[in-house]
């Protein structure tokens, strides 16, 4: 256990060359995260939509061939035997160029939108990866800080327990002081076990994202100053989120695709015009004309008259889905605005909380030293020192959590506005110990 604790403490205060920083962990996640790999494959699939849509505007060429064995047994009215055995065969080539198929043109435009949608969804997956990596990274650092704080508390409780036992032996304190010190030591041990478990789980969560066991992680520099977001105005961030948030962009594209789908289904009522070129050849050696070869060029008009009501039904379905897309877009805008407000308040309140907890750390440290001194001179009792130690450990854990939550809120604010990218990871990474 001591060796494990020593490793954790060294990761807190020593930034060696082997330490992995946030940028390195993010690059590992780019290469190994299963969810992001799936998003990359989805992007590749989505890029084919525009090609598939364009195919409906281009000519199509088809070939067919046949061969038939014929065994004819026949007799004429004059008694002449006309039996024949022969093989007939042929082939045909047909080129079709759509001249007017409005649904194909609309489908091509839908393909362009679907490819743009795939790009937007991939950008959203990249933002999600940045948030997941950062949260997992800071959870590990926070777990390390918590383990260090409770380890320090356990060590101090052990020292206080030893002092209480010695003082009891010489008769300067009661057995109650010993029991109080023992209970605090036992509680600190339990907290240390729980903190170690939390650290192990946090490291495994990060390992799941980057595909390997994480190295020793670089930590926040001591005394690093966290900055307010720019622009320093919540209204600007809310407006940007409602306009440029990636989920909003996704729903805007979905609505446009749904609008095109209404147009495409209505085009099912329109006639179509195709240019059809055909070349065919047939061989039949049993006839006087052994070979028949023909070439034709035609305009082909098709007018849909009645198809069982299927086109009208699909038209009503597309109109309903268009209304759904409108509602989804409005919901995405509201969610983006809410996320921007929550993240903004998370940053601003987090900064205030960090400042307050930094002051509380100083005062808690002073209070602990004062209680220790008072205990030595006899004006404080054992429980006062134990309470001061617990207060300091709790303050250190809250300060650590507040710092990481504030950094995550900054990233979430950028994500809500649709601007979170690798440069923001680099900016956070610059706050870590080299």
N, C-alpha and C positions, 0 to 999 in steps of 0.2 A: 504493500500500500504506500509506503514512504517513497519508493522509487517512482510510482505512478504520479504521486503528488509533486515530486521534484520535477518530473517532465512537464507537467501542466504549468507549474510556476515558471519554469524556464521559458516556456512558450509565451508567457505573459510579458516577461521583462527582458528577454534576450532576442534580438532580431538577427539571427545568423544568416549566412549566405544560403542555407538550405531551406529557409522559411519561404512558404508559398504565399504570395499576396493575392488580393482580390482579382487582379487582372489575369494572373496565371490560372487561377481557379476557373474564371469565366471562360478562358480559352479552352481549358480542359472540358468544360461543359459543352462548348460549341461542337467539339469533336465527338463527345461520348454520350451526351444526354439522349435517352431514347425518345422522349417526347419531342425534342427539337429535331431529331432525325426523322421522325414521322412527319413533322411540319415541312421539312425540306423535301421529302418525297411528295407530299401533297402539293407543294409549289410546282414541282416538275410536272405533276399530272395536270394541274390547272393551266399551265402554259400551253397545253395541247388544245385547249378549248377554242382558241382563235383559229387554229389550223383546221379543226373539225368544222367550224362554222364556215370558213372560207371554201371548204370542199364543196358545199352546196351551190356555189356560184361558178365553179369550174366544170369543164366538160368531163363526161365519164365515157369510158371505152370498155366495151364488153365483147367477148368472143364466145362462140358456141360451135360445137362440132358434133356430127352424128355419123354412125355407120350402122347399116342394117343388112342382115343376110336374108335373102329372099329365095324361097323354094316354091315355084308356081307350077301347079299341075292342072292344066286346062285343055279342053278339046273344042274345036270350032264346030259349027253346024254342018260343015262339009266333011267332017271326020278327020280334019287335019289336027295332029297332036301339036299343041303349043306349049309343052312343058319347058320351063326355064329355071335355071339356078344361077343366081348372080348376087354380087355384093354392091349395094348402093351406099354412097357416102357424100358428105358435104360439110361445109363450114359457113359461118356467117360472122361478120364484124359489124358492130353497131356503135356509132359515136353519137352521144346526146349532149347538146349544149343548151342549158336552160337560158331562155331569153326573158321570160317574165315568170318568176316564182317569188312573189313578195315575201312569203313565209321564209324562204331561204335567205333573203337579204336581211330580214329581221333576226334570223338565227345567227347570221354572221356577226351582226352588231352585238347580240347577246354573248357570243364567244369572246369578243373583245372585252366586254364588261366582266365576264367570268375569269378571264386571265388577269385583269386588274384586281378583281376580288381575291384571287389566289396570292397576288403580290402583297395586298394589304393584310391578309391573314398571316402571311409569313412574317411581315414586320411586327404584327401583334404577337406572334410566337416568340420572336426575338426579344421583345420587351418583357414578355412573361418569363423568359429564361433569365434575363438580367435580374428581375425581381426575385425569382426563386433562388438563384445563386447567391444574391446579396443577403437575402433573409437567412438562408442556411448557413452562410459564412458568419454572419453576425450572431446567429444563435450559438454557434460553436464558441465564438469569442465571449459571448455573455455567459455561457456555461462554464468556461474557464475562469472568468472573473468571479462567478458565484462560488466555484470550488475553492479558489484562492481565499475568498473572504471567509468561508466557513472553516477552511483549514486553519486560517489564522485565529478564528474564534475558538476552535477546538484546542489549539496550542495554548492560547491564553487561558481557557477554562481549565486545562490540565495544570498550568502553573498556579492558578488560583486555588485549585483543589489541593495541590501540594502544600501551599501556604496555609490553607485552612486546617489541614491535618496536623501540620507542625505546630500551629498556634493552639490547636485543641490539646495536643500532648502537653504543652506547657501551661495550659489552663487559661489562656487569654481570650478564647472564643468558646462558644457552646457547640454542642453536637449538631444543632440546627444549621449553623454555618457550614459545617462539613457536608450535611445532607443537601443543602442548597447548591453548593459547589459541585457535588457529585451529580445532581440532576442536570445542571447546566452542561457539564462535561458529557453526560450520556446523550443529551439532546443535540449537542454539537456533533457528536459522532454520527448520530442518525442523519442529521442534515448533510454531513459530509458524504455519507453513503448515497443519499438521494441526489446530491449534486454530481457525484461521479457517474451515477446512472444517467442523469440528464446529459452530461457531456458525451458519454458513449453513444446515446441515441442521436444527439445532434451531429456527431461526426459520421454516423452511419447514414443519416439523412443527406448530408453533403456528399458522401461517397456514392449514394444512389444517383445523384445528378451528374457527377464528374466521372463516374465509371471506375473509380479506384479509391483506395484508402487515402484520405487527405494527409499531406505532410503537415509539419508544424506551421501554423498560420501566423502571418504578420499581424500585429495588433495596432490599435490606434495609438498615435503618439501621445505621450503624456502632455496634458495642457493644451491639446489642439482646440482651436476656436472654430465652432460651427457657425456658418453664415446664414443669414436670412435669404429666402428665395428672391430671385430677380426675374421679372419686375415685382416690387414689393407691394402688390395690390391684389387682393383676392378676386376682384371683379375681372381683372385681365385674365387670370388663370381660368376662371369659370367660363368666360367667353371663348377662350382658346379650346377648352375641353369640349364645349358644345359644338364648336365648329370643326376642330381638327383631331379630336380623339379618334383613335384607330377603330374602336367599336362603332363610333358614329359613322366613320367612313365606310366600314363594312356594311352597315345597315343602309346607308345611302346607295351603295352599289346593288344591294339586294333589292331595294325598292325599284331602281332603274331596270334591273333584270326582270322584275315582276311586271313593270309597265310594258316592257318589250314583249313579254309573254302574252299579255292581253292583245297586243297588236298582231302577234304571230298567229294566235288562235282565230282571230277575226279574218285573217288572210285565207283561212281554210274555205271561205265562201267565194273567193275570187278565182277566176279562170287562170290556167297556166298555159304558157306557150313555150315549146321546145323546138330546137332545130335538130332533126334526126337524120343522120347519114348512115346508109346500110350498104354493105357489099357482101354478096352471098354467092356461093358456088356449090352445085350439086352434080354428082357423077352417077349415071345410071346406064350401065353398058347394055341393058336389055332392050333399049329403045333405039330408034334411029338416031335420036339426038343423045349422044352419049354424055355430053357435058352441057350444063346450063349455068351461066354466070351472069349476074346482074348487079347493078349499082344504082342506088336511089338516094335522093336528097329531098327531104320533106319538112314542112312546118306542121307541127302537131299541136292542136288546141284541145284542151280538156276543160270542161265546164262542170263543176260539181253541182248536182241538182238536189239530191237527197241522200243522206248517209245515216239514216236512222236517228237523227237528232244528236249524234255524237259531237259534231262540231259546236253546236250551240251549248251543249253541256260543258265541254271543255272551256268555252268562252266564259261561261258563268263561274266556273272553277277558278280561272285565271283572274277574274275580276275580284273574287273573294280573297285570293292570295295577295292581290295588290293592296287591298285594305289592310290585311295583316302586316304587310311590309311597311305601310305607313305607320301603323301603331308601333311596330318594333323600332322604327327609326325614332319616334318620339320618346319611347322608353329608353333607348340608348342615349339620347341627348340628356334626359333627366338624370340617368345614372352617372353619366360623365360629369355633369355639373355637381352632383352630390359627392362623387369621388374627389373632385378638385377641392371642394370646400372641406371635406374631411381631411384630406392630405395637407391642405394649407393650415388648418387649425392644428393638425398633428405636428407640423414643423414649428409654428409659432409658439404653441404651448409647450412643445418639447424643449425649445431653446430656453424658455423661462424656467421650466422644471430643472434643466441641467444647471442653470445658474444657481437656483435655490439649493439643489442638492450638493453642489460644490461648496457652497457656504455651510451647509449642514455637515459635510464631511469635516471641514475645519473645526466647527464647533463640537462635533461628536468626538473628534480626536482630542481636543482640549478638555472636554468633559471627562474622557477616560483617564487622561493624565492627572486631572485634578482629583478624581475619585481614588486613583491609586495612591496619590500622595496623602489624601485624607485618610485612607485606610491605614497607611503606614504610621500616621501620627495619632490614630485612634478616634478621629471625628467622623469617619465613614465606616460602614459595616460591609461585610463580604458581598451581600446582595446588591449593594450600590455599584460596586466594581463590575459584577457580572452583568447587571443591566446596562451599564455604559458600554461594555464590550459587545453585547448583543445589538445595541443601538448603532454602533459604528459599523458592524458587519452588515446590518440591514441597510444602512445608508449607502455603503459601497455597492451593494447589489442593485439598489434602486438607481444609483447614478450610472452604473454600467448599462442597465437596461434602457434608461432614458436617452443616453447617447446613441445607442444603436437604433432605437425606435425613431429618433429624430432623423437620422441618416436615411432610414428606410422610407420615412414619410416624404423626404425630399425626392427620392427616386419615384415614389408613387405619384407625387404631384406632377413630375415630368411625364410619367406614363399616362396620366389622365389627360394631359394636353397633347399627347401624341408625339412628344419630342424626345423621349428617352432613347438614348443610343449609347454606343461604346464610349463616346467622349465623357459621358456622365460616370461611367464605371471608372475611367481613368482619373477623373476628378476626385472621386471617393478614394481611389487607390493612393492618391498623393497624400492623403491624411494618415496613411499607415506608416509604421516604423519601417525604415529601409532595412 
